[in-house]
Amino acid sequence: MDTDFHDITLSVNGKQYRRRVESRVLLSDFIRHDLVLAGTHVGCEHGVCGACTVLLDGEPVRSCLLLAVQARNHEISTIEGLTNKDGEYHPLQQAMHDHHGLQCGYCTPGILMTMTAFLDENPSPGEDEVREALSGNLCRCTGYQNIVDAVLAAAERMRG
């Protein structure tokens, strides 16, 4: 049985990549194994938990539900791209640290990517809006209150 391969070009965190991939390779596996960016976590592999969330052209997507070939000619942003070039944390990362918004940390990259897109779209959210935006990301450790507090603090900091 012949395996179908495709040449793809895509940008991840501002860097262009050209690779030959099998048709069946998931975007999450491509990011983790081909590009060796292990910050994108794979939890449920059904698109339910949100751990694998990345940004595709600025929109949050579940990378375990997309094939790498579907990302051809698109811009992908992963957790590794949030920290600036000087190593300074993104305001959301700093707020998660300051407000103890993580425990085991497994869900954190997906939450940060989801909240990055959310705050780009809604820079002045209320608590209920943050909770609604978080509803697609599962966290079994924190109970969410510290995450909500962190997102609200980050929003305030990002507004200046």
PyMOL commands that set and color helices and strands:
alter all, ss='L'
color gray80, all
select helices_A, chain A and resi 27-34+68-71+79-81+91-98+108-121+127-134+145-159
alter helices_A, ss='H'
color red, helices_A
select strands_A, chain A and resi 5-12+15-22+53-56+59-62+75-77
alter strands_A, ss='S'
color yellow, strands_A
deselect
rebuild
show_as cartoon
